[in-house]
């Protein structure tokens, strides 16, 4: 074989190998691309499985998170401020009532015995905290008891000793409104400086924001704080004597039927005179008369009570005619009291109710109960009597279980109604 033939064969072999290599590369690229496609498909299938799993989960996982506990946030943020100032204790005071404050109350304290401190209050005109609240300017004293504004009212009530330590008080301002005061305490021997005032003023706005949020929260959970309004109103409690004995002799549906008739007939009277139903109390009613003029509210309440007793006499006659197990021994009684009340949310943060709280509510309920002692009728407190200016001379002064009251018995009401001729509205009561 000559040299040229050898070269041609070698060239052919090289060409073949190059072609074979190209084919191998092409095959490798093909399988590589197919592998990438398979990997992508696997990932997509995995994502679809994940989504399907999430969709199959109960809907409860999508419920919104619970509202933040503003009280705990306030405690946390104010504690951070306390630590930044190197203080040992701190407390937050809030004005009560909010509209026209007369006192400052401790709503939060980091004292180890906080139960003894929280809820304590002093008049807004007293103490370092009162001065800072009124002046809307921070103040500190080393020690606190050397300040002329210092008051030991809380220390005496709670059994604590803060006067020998240093106290820094800072108003919690939002615009021109002071929402409260935060106080920082260093134990005996500790001192506050002007630099601490600068730090406290920088930290105060964050605390104020939380305090404002907490005040506006329906779920606010602050010990010893009342959210609502304070007003003067007249309260009326009405009740049927010995109704339990009636209920014990009736079928349950008949018991409910009698009560519904009683509620309808007697509550009509109260609602027509501007009364507001607060609650059904078994076989009784609890109504408020929140008229702006106290004397008008008292007159309307007494007029309502008199007419209620007249209506009840009619209802009782009907029950007797239908042979229900009732008698004249099941007389009607009413208690009325007038005074200042709190009206607003009360109770557990998750179960709050709008309620009236105050001495008049308790007194009206007690007077209603005491009316049993003179055979039913109406018992009113001395203030209600004064506000009505003696327009009902049939009321007589007496001393009941719960103190002085003015009363008129059921029998006396019947006599007066027959003698004067009125049946629903006694003389002198404005429409």
C-alpha positions in Angstrom: 0.0 0.0 0.0 1.4 3.4 -1.0 1.6 6.4 1.2 -1.3 8.3 -0.4 -3.6 5.4 0.2 -2.6 5.3 3.9 -3.3 9.0 4.3 -6.7 8.7 2.7 -7.6 5.8 5.1 -6.4 7.8 8.1 -8.4 10.9 7.0 -11.5 8.7 6.6 -11.1 7.3 10.0 -10.6 10.7 11.6 -13.7 12.0 9.8 -15.7 9.0 11.0 -14.5 9.6 14.6 -15.4 13.3 14.4 -18.9 12.4 13.0 -19.3 9.8 15.7 -18.3 12.3 18.4 -20.8 14.9 17.0 -23.5 12.3 17.1 -22.6 11.4 20.7 -22.7 15.1 21.7 -26.1 15.5 20.1 -27.4 12.4 21.9 -26.1 13.7 25.2 -27.7 17.1 24.7 -31.0 15.4 23.8 -31.0 13.3 27.0 -29.8 16.3 29.1 -32.7 18.4 27.7 -35.1 15.6 28.4 -33.8 15.3 31.9 -34.4 19.0 32.5 -37.9 18.7 31.2 -38.6 15.7 33.5 -37.1 17.6 36.5 -39.4 20.6 35.7 -42.4 18.3 35.4 -41.5 16.7 38.8 -41.2 20.1 40.4 -44.5 21.2 39.0 -46.2 18.1 40.1 -44.7 18.6 43.6 -46.1 22.2 43.7 -49.5 21.0 42.7 -49.5 18.3 45.4 -48.5 21.0 48.0 -51.3 23.3 46.8 -53.8 20.4 46.9 -52.7 19.5 50.4 -53.2 23.1 51.6 -56.6 23.3 50.0 -57.7 20.1 51.8 -56.7 21.5 55.2 -59.5 22.8 57.5 -60.7 26.4 57.0 -59.8 27.2 60.6 -56.1 27.8 59.6 -57.2 30.9 57.6 -58.9 32.6 60.6 -57.5 36.0 61.4 -55.1 36.2 64.3 -56.6 37.3 67.6 -56.5 41.0 68.4 -53.3 42.1 70.1 -53.3 42.4 73.9 -52.8 46.1 74.2 -52.3 45.9 78.0 -49.4 43.4 77.6 -47.9 45.5 74.8 -48.2 48.6 77.0 -46.5 46.7 79.9 -43.7 45.5 77.6 -43.0 48.9 76.0 -43.2 50.8 79.3 -40.9 48.2 81.0 -38.3 48.8 78.2 -38.5 52.5 79.0 -38.0 51.8 82.7 -34.9 49.7 81.9 -33.5 52.3 79.6 -33.7 54.8 82.5 -32.1 52.4 85.0 -35.3 52.6 87.1 -36.4 49.9 89.5 -40.2 50.3 89.2 -42.7 52.2 87.0 -46.4 52.9 86.9 -48.9 54.4 84.5 -51.7 56.7 85.7 -54.9 57.5 83.8 -57.4 60.3 84.5 -60.9 59.2 85.5 -63.5 59.9 84.4 -62.0 60.7 81.0 -64.4 63.6 80.1 -64.0 65.6 83.3 -61.3 63.9 85.4 -61.4 64.2 89.2 -58.8 61.5 90.0 -55.8 59.8 88.6 -55.8 56.0 88.8 -52.9 53.5 88.5 -53.8 51.2 85.7 -50.4 49.5 85.3 -47.5 48.8 87.7 -44.4 46.8 87.6 -44.3 46.6 91.4 -43.8 43.0 92.6 -47.0 43.4 94.7 -48.9 45.1 91.9 -52.3 43.9 93.2 -51.8 46.3 96.1 -51.0 49.2 93.8 -53.1 48.9 90.7 -56.5 50.6 91.1 -55.2 53.1 93.7 -56.0 56.7 92.9 -55.5 60.2 94.1 -57.3 63.5 93.3 -55.9 65.3 90.2 -55.0 68.2 92.5 -52.6 66.2 94.6 -49.2 64.5 94.4 -46.4 64.7 91.9 -48.5 62.9 89.3 -51.3 65.4 89.7 -49.0 68.3 89.2 -47.4 66.8 86.1 -50.9 66.0 84.7 -52.1 69.5 85.2 -48.9 71.3 84.1 -48.3 68.8 81.2 -44.6 69.0 81.9 -42.1 66.3 83.2 -40.7 66.6 86.7 -38.2 64.7 88.9 -37.0 64.9 92.5 -34.2 63.2 94.4 -35.7 62.0 96.8 -39.4 62.4 96.0 -40.6 63.2 99.5 -38.6 66.5 99.4 -40.9 67.8 96.7 -43.7 70.0 98.0 -46.1 68.3 95.6 -45.3 64.8 96.9 -48.3 62.8 98.4 -48.1 59.6 100.3 -51.8 58.7 99.8 -51.0 55.6 97.6 -48.1 54.5 99.9 -50.4 54.5 102.9 -53.2 52.7 101.1 -51.0 50.1 99.5 -48.4 49.8 102.3 -45.5 50.8 100.0 -42.7 53.3 100.5 -41.7 55.4 97.4 -41.0 58.8 99.0 -37.4 58.0 100.0 -36.5 57.1 96.4 -36.2 59.3 93.3 -39.3 59.7 91.1 -39.4 60.9 87.5 -42.9 61.7 86.2 -43.6 62.3 82.5 -47.0 63.3 80.9 -48.3 61.1 78.1 -49.4 63.7 75.5 -51.1 63.4 72.2 -51.4 66.9 70.7 -52.6 69.1 73.5 -54.4 66.3 75.3 -52.8 64.5 78.3 -53.9 60.9 78.4 -52.1 60.1 81.6 -48.7 60.1 83.4 -45.9 57.5 83.5 -43.8 57.5 86.7 -40.3 55.9 87.1 -38.9 55.1 90.5 -35.4 54.5 91.7 -35.0 53.1 95.2 -33.4 54.9 98.1 -30.1 56.4 97.0 -30.9 56.5 93.3 -31.0 59.7 91.3 -32.5 61.0 88.1 -30.8 63.7 86.0 -31.8 66.1 83.2 -30.5 63.6 80.7 -33.1 61.1 82.0 -35.8 63.6 81.2 -34.6 63.8 77.6 -34.7 60.0 77.3 -38.1 59.7 78.9 -39.6 62.4 76.6 -38.3 60.5 73.5 -39.9 57.2 74.7 -43.2 58.7 75.9 -44.9 59.1 72.5 -44.7 55.3 71.8 -46.3 54.6 75.2 -49.0 57.2 74.6 -49.9 55.7 71.3 -50.5 52.3 72.9 -52.5 53.9 75.7 -54.7 55.6 73.2 -55.2 52.4 71.2 -56.0 50.5 74.4 -58.6 53.1 75.4 -60.3 52.7 72.1 -60.3 48.9 72.0 -63.5 47.1 72.8 -61.3 44.2 74.0 -59.3 46.4 76.3 -58.2 44.4 79.3 -57.1 47.0 81.9 -57.6 46.2 85.6 -59.6 48.8 87.5 -60.5 51.0 84.6 -64.0 52.2 83.6 -64.8 53.1 80.0 -68.1 54.9 79.6 -70.0 58.0 80.7 -71.1 59.3 84.0 -74.6 60.8 84.3 -77.5 61.4 86.7 -80.6 59.2 86.1 -83.6 57.8 87.9 -83.8 54.0 88.3 -87.0 52.0 88.7 -87.3 48.4 89.7 -90.7 46.6 89.5 -91.5 43.1 90.8 -94.4 40.7 91.5 -94.5 39.4 95.1 -94.4 35.6 95.5 -94.4 34.9 91.8 -92.3 31.8 92.3 -95.2 30.2 94.1 -97.4 31.0 91.0 -94.8 29.5 88.6 -94.5 26.4 90.7 -98.2 25.6 90.1 -98.3 26.4 86.3 -97.1 24.6 83.2 -93.9 26.3 81.9 -95.6 27.7 78.8 -98.3 29.2 80.9 -95.7 30.8 83.2 -94.0 32.4 80.1 -97.4 33.5 78.8 -98.2 35.4 82.1 -94.8 37.0 82.2 -95.1 38.2 78.6 -98.5 39.8 79.4 -97.0 41.5 82.4 -94.0 42.7 80.5 -96.1 44.0 77.6 -98.7 45.9 79.7 -96.4 47.4 82.2 -93.4 48.2 80.0 -95.7 50.0 77.6 -96.2 52.6 80.4 -92.5 53.1 81.0 -91.6 53.3 77.3 -94.3 55.9 76.7 -92.9 58.1 79.4 -89.3 57.9 78.0 -88.1 55.1 80.2 -85.4 52.7 78.8 -85.5 49.0 79.5 -82.2 47.9 81.1 -83.1 44.3 81.8 -85.8 41.7 82.5 -85.3 40.3 85.9 -87.3 37.1 86.1 -90.7 38.4 87.1 -89.6 42.0 87.3 -88.3 44.9 85.2 -85.4 47.2 85.6 -85.9 50.6 83.8 -83.9 53.8 83.7 -85.0 57.4 83.0 -82.0 59.2 81.7 -83.7 62.6 81.1 -81.3 65.5 81.0 -83.3 67.3 83.7 -83.1 65.3 86.9 -86.4 66.6 88.2 -88.2 65.6 85.0 -86.6 62.1 85.1 -87.8 61.7 88.7 -91.3 62.9 88.0 -91.6 60.6 85.0 -90.4 57.6 87.0 -92.9 58.2 89.8 -95.8 58.7 87.4 -94.7 55.5 85.6 -94.7 53.6 88.9 -98.2 54.8 89.8 -99.6 53.9 86.5 -97.8 50.5 86.5 -99.5 49.6 89.7 -102.9 50.5 88.2 -102.1 48.4 85.1 -101.0 45.5 87.3 -104.3 45.5 89.1 -106.1 45.0 85.8 -103.7 42.3 84.8 -104.1 40.5 88.1 -107.9 40.6 87.8 -107.7 39.0 84.4 -105.4 36.2 85.8 -107.9 35.6 88.6 -110.8 35.5 86.2 -108.9 32.8 84.1 -108.5 30.8 87.3 -104.7 31.1 87.4 -103.2 30.3 90.9 -102.9 34.0 91.8 -104.4 36.2 94.5 -104.3 39.6 95.9 -101.3 38.4 97.9 -99.3 38.6 94.7 -99.1 42.3 95.0 -96.9 44.6 92.9 -94.1 46.6 94.3 -91.7 49.3 92.9 -88.5 50.9 94.1 -87.2 54.2 92.7 -83.8 56.0 93.3 -82.0 58.9 91.7 -78.3 59.6 91.5 -75.1 59.5 89.6 -74.3 56.4 87.5 -71.7 54.9 85.3 -73.0 53.7 81.9 -70.7 51.7 79.7 -69.0 48.4 79.0 -68.4 46.1 82.0 -67.1 42.6 82.4 -64.6 40.2 80.9 -62.8 41.5 77.8 -64.4 38.9 75.7 -67.8 39.1 77.3 -68.4 42.8 78.0 -72.0 44.1 78.4 -73.3 47.7 78.6 -74.5 48.2 82.1 -75.5 50.9 84.6 -73.3 50.8 87.8 -73.9 53.0 90.8 -75.6 53.4 94.2 -79.0 54.3 92.7 -79.2 50.9 91.0 -78.6 49.1 94.2 -80.9 51.4 96.2 -83.8 51.1 93.8 -83.5 47.3 93.9 -83.4 47.3 97.7 -86.4 49.7 98.0 -88.4 47.4 95.6 -87.6 44.5 98.0 -88.4 46.6 101.1 -91.9 47.4 99.6 -92.9 43.9 100.5 -92.9 44.9 104.2 -95.9 47.3 103.7 -98.0 45.1 101.4 -96.7 46.4 98.1 -96.8 49.8 96.5 -94.0 52.3 95.8 -90.9 53.3 97.7 -88.8 56.2 96.6 -85.5 57.6 97.9 -85.3 61.0 99.6 -83.5 62.6 96.6 -86.3 61.5 94.2 -88.8 62.9 96.7 -87.0 66.2 96.7 -86.8 66.4 92.9 -90.6 65.8 92.6 -91.2 68.7 95.1 -93.8 66.8 97.0 -96.2 66.6 94.0 -97.7 63.3 95.5 -98.8 64.1 99.0 -99.9 60.5 99.5 -96.3 59.4 99.9 -95.3 59.2 103.6 -91.9 59.3 105.1 -90.7 56.1 106.9 -87.6 54.1 107.8 -87.2 50.9 105.8 -84.5 48.2 106.1 -82.2 50.2 103.8 -82.8 53.6 105.3 -85.1 56.5 104.9 -87.7 56.4 102.1 -91.0 57.8 101.1 -93.7 55.2 100.5 -97.2 54.7 99.3 -99.0 51.4 99.7 -101.1 49.6 97.1 -104.2 50.2 99.2 -103.5 53.9 99.4 -103.0 54.1 95.7 -106.4 52.5 95.1 -108.0 55.0 97.5 -106.4 58.0 95.8 -107.3 56.7 92.4 -110.9 56.4 93.4 -111.1 59.7 95.3 -109.6 61.9 92.6 -110.9 60.1 89.5 -107.6 59.7 87.7 -106.6 56.3 86.4 -103.4 56.7 84.4 -101.9 60.1 85.0 -102.0 61.7 88.4 -102.4 65.5 88.6 -99.4 67.7 88.2 -97.4 65.2 86.1 -96.3 66.7 82.8 -97.1 64.8 79.6 
